[in-house]
Amino acid sequence: MTELTHTDVTEVDVSTGELELEDRASLRRVAGLSTELTDVTEVEYRQLRLERVVLVGVWTQGTAQQSEASLAELARLAETAGSQVLEGLVQRRSRPDPGTYIGSGKVRELFDIVVATGADTVICDGELSPGQLRQLEAKLKVKVVDRTALILDIFAQHARSREGKAQVELAQLQYLIPRLRGWGESLSRQAGGRAGGAGGGVGLRGPGETKLETDRRRISKRMAKLRREIASMDTIRETKRSRRVANEVPSVAIVGYTNAGKSSLLNAITGAGVLVEDALFATLDPTTRRATTPDGRVYTLTDTVGFVRHLPHQLVDAFRSTLEEAADADLLLHVVDGSDSAPEEQVNAVREVLAEISRKRSESLPPELLVINKADATDEVSLARLRHLLPGAEVVSAHTGEGVEALVEVVAGRLPRPMVEVEAVVPYTRGDLVSRVHADGEVLAEDHDEHGTRLRAKVHPDLAAALAEFG
């Protein structure tokens, strides 16, 4: 087995394109990634069965710490998918090798490591092209999975609702269709008729459509059907959303990196009882709950799917309708894991996905309120650093309840307020209108006399029209 060089990596200015010789010549092991998980979860579609895996990353830019953090996150993803991580390796290159991702020489070293550890799967920290995938599997003699396939696999395990399952399957098929493979004659379309060549005749010409082409056609038909189903579900979601808009109910969407504590925060504010799990992508199906401001105004709070660095574009497309819950909100609660080693990178990853959604809709995003969560698991020095990095952020602990009341006050102040001021004497027989004013408006003065309830309030235009006859 080839001896691997272990070196301490010094930061270099990658903008000059200069790479240290020792870095280029070594596959550097990343310590502390081994896990003890043995459970393998069956996936409904395309079982990856990740069991004993070796992780491989290519470090092209940034610091050594950032490259190791990326591989550590890949280890957590692999663990979430139900695998046991045996080894983590980083290759220093100016760019991934177009043929084999890490270069043919390093593939031979990686093969020795796979044999020595008894691994049955190699996971690459990036999206592999179909050609890279084929070459690596042919040379390593084990299954090769990239970051995109791994995330899709986790999503497939966690999808619960009909819409979530359809979105994940569509994303998997979009990823799979350019990576379909065949061998020998099954790869080539056979010609019939005169194009079949000399000597051909009835019963002697090619079979026409091959297995590979049949698979592509069936997958394309299935994708078209899934898009129609998701569109119909999107109509239902849009109907519910339009009702809230018609009633002028403000909406708040909770967004953030996966496992930042979004569901815990939703539970802390509303008592929703949503599933909370210390795992990546525990929430795929958005949950909307009713909440009330301290001054009695009603608004909705929506928990959305978490983001991750290099979130596959297939997922962004498939989950478009779900992610638009955030784009249509009046306020974004951007939850940041204060206990993470690099929270600013999480913030940037989330903002990149939100910006992509905004570009596709050609609409600006709602205002953002940063919330630093898990204050109970963060030391004071780290919190002080975060307050400096993220000015204006609220610090809370959804687990202990610390800072949640103050956060609710800030949210109430950021929500849009009713704009039309009205004065009306509402008969006692129309108590429903008085209730609406209290629920959806801002009561400035209220009195009672023999004619009814005398109100002065700020309300939405539709409620102002209903009160006009009593003005």
Secondary structure, 3 states (H helix, E strand, C coil): CCCCCCCCCCCCCHHHCCCCHHHHCCEEECCCCCCCCCCCCCCCCCCCCCCEEEEEEEECCCCHHHHHHHHHHHHHHHHHCCCEEEEEEEEECCCCECCCECCHHHHHHHHHHHHHHCCCEEEECCCCCHHHHHHHHHHHCCEEEEHHHHHHHHHHHHCCCHHHHHHHHHHHHHHHHHHCCCCHHHHCCCCCHHHHCCCCCCCCCCCCCCHHHHHHHHHHHHHHHHHHHHHHHHHHHHHHHHHHHHCCCCEEEEEEECCCCHHHHHHHHHCCCCCCCCCCCCCCCCEEEEEECCCCCEEEEEECCCECCCCCHHHHHHCHHHHHHHHCCCEEEEEEECCCCCHHHHHHHHHHHHHHHHHHHCCCCCCEEEEEECHHHCCHHHHHHHHHHCCCCEECCCCCCCCHHHHHHHHHHHCCCCCEEEEEEECHHHHHHHHHHHHHCEEEEEEEECCEEEEEEEECHHHHHHHHHHC
